Amino acid sequence: MKIQGNPRKPGKRGRTRSKFRKTTPKVTVSDIMTEFSVGDKVCVVIDSSYHSGLPDKSFHGLSGVVSKKRGDAYEVSLLRGKKAMTVVTTPVHLKKLV
């Protein structure tokens, strides 16, 4: 019996060639050590060169509010469509909104 099409899914980083394209050259120490406080508005901007705390590709570009700190990472509450979701990620993948 032959299966029509490709039964495999694209994976965690599949179809992200343009989405994860970098504009900044390297991750600096200040990017890793950035502090956020509870209630700060942030945008999830995934840096593909830093693999620790990498959120799912579907959260790239979404904005939310920092709800709490979890170790070196932060919990961000955001809306994906009409559904409330929580993302746990490191500060390298977050940019503060003014």
C-alpha positions as CSV (number, residue, x, y, z in Angstrom):
1,M,0.0,0.0,0.0
2,K,1.4,3.4,-1.1
3,I,0.8,6.5,1.0
4,Q,-0.1,9.6,-1.1
5,G,2.0,12.7,-0.5
6,N,4.6,13.2,2.3
7,P,3.2,11.9,5.6
8,R,5.9,13.7,7.7
9,K,5.3,17.1,9.3
10,P,7.8,19.9,8.6
11,G,9.1,19.8,12.2
12,K,9.9,22.5,14.8
13,R,11.8,24.8,12.5
14,G,10.2,23.8,9.2
15,R,9.1,26.6,6.9
16,T,11.0,29.3,8.8
17,R,13.5,30.4,6.2
18,S,12.2,33.9,5.9
19,K,10.7,34.2,9.4
20,F,13.9,33.5,11.3
21,R,16.2,35.6,9.0
22,K,18.5,37.6,11.2
23,T,19.0,41.4,11.0
24,T,21.4,41.7,13.9
25,P,24.9,40.1,13.6
26,K,25.4,38.4,17.0
27,V,23.8,37.8,20.4
28,T,25.6,40.0,23.0
29,V,25.9,39.5,26.7
30,S,23.6,42.4,27.4
31,D,20.9,40.6,25.3
32,I,21.2,37.5,27.5
33,M,21.2,39.5,30.7
34,T,18.2,41.7,29.9
35,E,15.9,42.1,32.8
36,F,12.1,42.5,32.6
37,S,9.7,43.2,35.3
38,V,6.2,41.8,35.8
39,G,3.7,43.8,33.7
40,D,6.2,44.8,31.0
41,K,4.9,44.7,27.4
42,V,7.2,42.6,25.2
43,C,7.2,41.3,21.7
44,V,8.4,37.8,20.9
45,V,11.2,38.1,18.3
46,I,13.0,34.8,17.9
47,D,16.7,34.8,17.4
48,S,17.6,31.7,15.5
49,S,21.3,31.7,16.5
50,Y,20.5,31.3,20.3
51,H,18.8,27.9,20.9
52,S,18.2,28.1,24.6
53,G,14.6,28.9,25.4
54,L,13.6,29.0,21.8
55,P,9.8,29.4,21.6
56,D,7.6,27.8,18.9
57,K,7.7,29.4,15.5
58,S,4.0,30.3,15.7
59,F,4.7,32.8,18.4
60,H,7.2,34.9,16.4
61,G,6.0,38.5,16.1
62,L,3.3,38.3,18.8
63,S,3.2,40.7,21.7
64,G,2.1,40.1,25.3
65,V,2.7,40.9,28.9
66,V,5.4,39.4,31.2
67,S,3.4,37.5,33.9
68,K,6.3,36.1,36.0
69,K,9.9,35.1,36.0
70,R,10.8,31.4,35.9
71,G,14.5,30.8,36.6
72,D,16.5,32.6,33.9
73,A,13.4,32.7,31.6
74,Y,10.1,34.7,31.6
75,E,6.5,33.7,31.2
76,V,4.7,35.8,28.7
77,S,0.9,35.8,28.5
78,L,-0.4,36.6,25.0
79,L,-3.3,36.1,22.6
80,R,-2.9,33.8,19.6
81,G,-6.0,34.6,17.7
82,K,-8.7,34.6,20.3
83,K,-7.0,32.1,22.6
84,A,-5.0,33.1,25.6
85,M,-1.6,31.3,25.7
86,T,1.6,31.4,27.8
87,V,5.1,31.2,26.4
88,V,8.2,30.5,28.5
89,T,11.3,31.9,26.8
90,T,14.6,33.5,27.6
91,P,15.2,37.3,27.3
92,V,17.2,36.9,24.0
93,H,13.9,36.2,22.2
94,L,12.0,39.1,23.8
95,K,12.0,42.8,22.9
96,K,10.5,45.4,25.2
97,L,7.7,47.6,23.8
98,V,7.6,51.2,24.8
